[in-house]
Amino acid sequence: MKVRVNYGIELEKLSDKIADLTKKASDLLSKDLILLESITKLLEFDGQNSIAHSHQVIDQIRKNMATVDECLADANALAEGYIVNIINKKQALPTPIESPPPPVEKKPKVWNPKTKTYKENPIHDSENE
């Protein structure tokens, strides 16, 4: 019977743990590939005489593939936890609020019927003097 165990790991060692899990998966896959190629050749060469032996080896490869899947699922879960809890939280930090620019002083506008426009500063306008 298999049970799932959760445990804590130092953040600095997280990439090492993920690498260990992927290395274990890679090693199993490499060995299983050699076994699978060997069984294929044996079946091609020896035919029905090798079926019983092939059956045992194929079953072992399937079990190893389940272990590979577990290793990769654990590695993926660790990486996802890091992304969700570290990377995404860093990106979600609020940016410092900048103070608003000082208000711009607006000069009162008045209608100039001669030019049919609004003038911003009628006091210094040469047409109104």
ChimeraX attribute file (.defattr): number of C-alpha atoms within 10 A of each C-alpha:
attribute: neighborCount
match mode: 1-to-1
recipient: residues
	/A:1	2
	/A:2	4
	/A:3	5
	/A:4	6
	/A:5	5
	/A:6	6
	/A:7	5
	/A:8	6
	/A:9	10
	/A:10	8
	/A:11	11
	/A:12	8
	/A:13	10
	/A:14	16
	/A:15	15
	/A:16	11
	/A:17	17
	/A:18	19
	/A:19	13
	/A:20	14
	/A:21	19
	/A:22	19
	/A:23	15
	/A:24	16
	/A:25	21
	/A:26	15
	/A:27	12
	/A:28	16
	/A:29	17
	/A:30	12
	/A:31	12
	/A:32	19
	/A:33	13
	/A:34	11
	/A:35	17
	/A:36	16
	/A:37	11
	/A:38	14
	/A:39	19
	/A:40	15
	/A:41	12
	/A:42	17
	/A:43	16
	/A:44	11
	/A:45	11
	/A:46	11
	/A:47	11
	/A:48	11
	/A:49	11
	/A:50	15
	/A:51	14
	/A:52	9
	/A:53	12
	/A:54	19
	/A:55	12
	/A:56	10
	/A:57	17
	/A:58	15
	/A:59	11
	/A:60	14
	/A:61	19
	/A:62	12
	/A:63	12
	/A:64	17
	/A:65	16
	/A:66	13
	/A:67	16
	/A:68	21
	/A:69	13
	/A:70	14
	/A:71	20
	/A:72	19
	/A:73	14
	/A:74	17
	/A:75	21
	/A:76	15
	/A:77	13
	/A:78	16
	/A:79	15
	/A:80	13
	/A:81	12
	/A:82	16
	/A:83	13
	/A:84	11
	/A:85	11
	/A:86	12
	/A:87	12
	/A:88	11
	/A:89	12
	/A:90	11
	/A:91	9
	/A:92	8
	/A:93	8
	/A:94	8
	/A:95	7
	/A:96	6
	/A:97	6
	/A:98	6
	/A:99	6
	/A:100	6
	/A:101	6
	/A:102	6
	/A:103	6
	/A:104	6
	/A:105	6
	/A:106	8
	/A:107	10
	/A:108	10
	/A:109	12
	/A:110	12
	/A:111	12
	/A:112	13
	/A:113	8
	/A:114	7
	/A:115	9
	/A:116	8
	/A:117	11
	/A:118	13
	/A:119	16
	/A:120	14
	/A:121	12
	/A:122	17
	/A:123	10
	/A:124	10
	/A:125	10
	/A:126	7
	/A:127	10
	/A:128	8
	/A:129	7
